[in-house]
Amino acid sequence: MKGEPVTRTTTRIASGALIVILAIGTPTAAFADSTRSASATSTTVVNNWTSFHATWSAYVNGLKAINATYRASVQSADATFSAALNASTARAERESARLSLDAALEAAINVRVAAITAAGDPPAPPAGYVGSTFVSGLQSANVDYRASVAAAQSTFSHALASATTAAERATARAQLKTSVASAMTIRAAALTALGARPVHPGQKL
């Protein structure tokens, strides 16, 4: 910590890079839509797609909960750090507050990475429907993105734990930012390649 000024700007730099979009892909009402008819086959189509949609929504809600917990942890760490700075009267106290912040951020990241890993892949859409290919592509892009971000944050967590200088911490933050930006670019390209969202995804091909 020697030679590193500890200020409120420090916590914004430290934790700001950690709050990245989760990329979960929202199962909106459009994805639950289907063209209905009186035939028994169409009824089965609607039920199959609706069942998948409900399962996918539950999966997404789980990811949202993970993200909410993670954000709350980072915000709590920021608040605790800010309060410690306000109460500090010596450099040693500020440095101690920064070490506590680093430990809290590391713990929050580790919990998030473990939770995202445990969540696994989203439920696959039933085959043979208008929206099947689009949803599979959307899910694949988001799964790959989340995996890349989790790997980048895990690397950052380890780097933060072993860092002993301001330069090492700055390098770790820069690498995290670069890795996340790259993952976002790859995800954006994958989503663009999918084309327009189907109007009636639950309709049988």
C-alpha positions in Angstrom: 0.0 0.0 0.0 3.0 2.3 0.4 2.9 5.2 -1.9 -0.8 4.8 -2.9 -3.1 7.7 -1.9 -6.3 6.2 -0.5 -9.4 8.4 -1.5 -13.0 8.0 -2.4 -11.9 8.0 -6.0 -10.0 4.8 -5.2 -13.1 2.9 -4.3 -14.9 4.1 -7.5 -12.0 2.8 -9.5 -11.8 -0.4 -7.6 -15.4 -1.4 -7.6 -16.8 0.4 -10.6 -15.1 -2.0 -13.0 -16.7 -4.9 -11.3 -20.3 -3.9 -12.0 -20.8 -5.2 -15.5 -24.0 -6.3 -17.3 -25.0 -9.9 -16.5 -26.3 -10.6 -20.0 -29.2 -12.9 -19.1 -31.5 -12.5 -22.1 -34.9 -11.6 -21.0 -37.8 -14.0 -22.0 -40.2 -11.2 -22.8 -43.9 -11.7 -23.6 -43.0 -11.9 -27.3 -41.1 -15.2 -26.7 -44.2 -16.7 -25.1 -46.4 -15.8 -28.1 -47.7 -18.5 -30.4 -50.2 -18.8 -33.3 -53.1 -20.8 -31.8 -55.6 -23.0 -33.6 -58.3 -25.5 -32.7 -56.2 -28.5 -33.6 -54.8 -30.8 -31.0 -51.3 -30.4 -32.6 -51.4 -26.6 -32.1 -52.5 -27.0 -28.5 -49.5 -29.2 -27.9 -47.2 -26.6 -29.6 -48.5 -23.9 -27.3 -48.2 -26.0 -24.2 -44.6 -27.1 -25.1 -43.4 -23.5 -25.8 -45.3 -22.1 -22.8 -43.7 -24.7 -20.5 -40.2 -23.9 -21.8 -40.9 -20.2 -21.4 -41.9 -20.7 -17.8 -38.7 -22.7 -17.1 -36.5 -20.2 -18.9 -38.1 -17.3 -16.9 -37.4 -19.1 -13.6 -33.7 -19.6 -14.7 -33.4 -15.9 -15.6 -35.0 -14.8 -12.3 -32.3 -16.9 -10.6 -29.6 -15.0 -12.5 -31.2 -11.7 -11.6 -31.1 -12.7 -7.9 -27.4 -13.5 -8.2 -26.7 -10.2 -9.8 -28.8 -8.3 -7.2 -26.8 -10.0 -4.4 -23.5 -9.2 -6.0 -24.4 -5.6 -6.6 -25.6 -5.2 -3.0 -22.3 -6.7 -1.8 -20.2 -4.3 -3.8 -22.3 -1.3 -2.8 -22.0 -2.4 0.9 -18.3 -2.6 0.5 -18.2 0.9 -1.0 -20.3 2.3 1.8 -18.2 0.7 4.5 -15.0 2.0 2.9 -16.5 5.5 2.5 -17.5 5.5 6.2 -14.0 4.4 7.2 -12.4 7.2 5.2 -14.7 9.7 6.9 -13.7 8.5 10.3 -10.0 8.1 9.6 -7.4 10.5 11.0 -4.2 8.8 9.9 -2.8 7.2 6.7 -2.6 3.8 8.4 -6.3 3.8 9.1 -7.0 4.7 5.4 -4.7 1.9 4.2 -6.4 -0.5 6.6 -9.8 0.5 5.1 -8.5 -0.1 1.6 -7.3 -3.6 2.5 -10.8 -4.3 4.0 -12.4 -3.0 0.8 -10.2 -5.3 -1.4 -11.1 -8.3 0.8 -14.8 -7.5 0.5 -14.7 -7.1 -3.2 -12.7 -10.3 -3.6 -15.3 -12.2 -1.5 -18.2 -10.7 -3.5 -16.6 -11.7 -6.8 -15.9 -15.3 -5.6 -19.5 -15.7 -4.5 -20.8 -14.4 -7.8 -18.5 -16.6 -9.9 -19.5 -19.7 -7.8 -23.2 -18.9 -8.2 -23.0 -18.3 -12.0 -21.1 -21.5 -12.4 -23.6 -23.4 -10.3 -26.5 -22.0 -12.3 -25.3 -23.8 -15.4 -26.8 -23.4 -18.8 -30.4 -22.2 -19.5 -33.1 -24.7 -20.5 -33.0 -25.4 -24.2 -36.0 -24.4 -26.3 -38.0 -27.2 -27.8 -36.9 -28.1 -31.4 -39.1 -27.4 -34.4 -40.5 -24.0 -33.5 -40.1 -20.6 -35.2 -38.2 -19.2 -32.3 -36.0 -22.2 -31.4 -32.9 -21.3 -33.4 -33.1 -17.6 -32.4 -33.4 -18.4 -28.7 -30.7 -21.0 -28.8 -28.4 -18.4 -30.4 -29.4 -15.8 -27.9 -28.7 -18.1 -25.0 -25.4 -19.3 -26.4 -24.2 -15.7 -26.8 -25.2 -14.9 -23.2 -23.7 -18.1 -21.7 -20.4 -17.5 -23.5 -20.4 -13.9 -22.3 -21.2 -14.8 -18.7 -18.4 -17.5 -18.7 -15.9 -14.9 -20.0 -16.9 -12.3 -17.4 -16.7 -14.9 -14.6 -13.3 -16.0 -15.8 -12.1 -12.4 -16.0 -13.5 -11.6 -12.5 -11.9 -14.8 -11.0 -8.6 -13.8 -12.5 -9.0 -10.3 -11.1 -9.9 -11.7 -7.7 -6.7 -13.7 -7.5 -4.7 -10.7 -8.7 -6.3 -8.5 -6.1 -5.5 -11.0 -3.4 -1.8 -11.2 -4.3 -1.2 -7.6 -5.2 1.1 -5.6 -2.9 1.4 -2.4 -4.9 -0.8 0.2 -6.5 0.7 -0.6 -9.8 -0.2 -4.3 -9.5 -3.8 -3.4 -8.6 -4.0 -0.9 -11.4 -2.8 -3.6 -13.9 -5.4 -6.1 -12.6 -8.2 -3.5 -13.0 -7.0 -2.6 -16.5 -6.9 -6.3 -17.5 -10.4 -6.9 -16.1 -11.7 -3.9 -18.0 -10.1 -5.1 -21.2 -11.4 -8.7 -20.8 -14.9 -7.5 -20.1 -14.9 -5.1 -23.1 -13.7 -7.9 -25.4 -16.5 -10.2 -24.1 -19.1 -7.5 -24.7 -17.8 -7.0 -28.3 -18.0 -10.7 -29.0 -21.5 -10.9 -27.6 -22.7 -7.9 -29.6 -21.4 -9.5 -32.8 -23.2 -12.8 -32.0 -26.5 -11.0 -31.3 -26.2 -9.0 -34.5 -25.7 -12.2 -36.4 -29.0 -13.6 -35.1 -31.0 -11.0 -37.0 -34.5 -9.9 -36.1 -36.4 -11.5 -33.3 -39.1 -13.8 -34.6 -42.7 -12.5 -34.3 -44.3 -15.8 -33.4 -41.6 -17.9 -31.8 -43.9 -20.5 -30.4 -45.4 -21.3 -33.8 -44.6 -24.8 -35.2 -42.4 -24.7 -38.3 
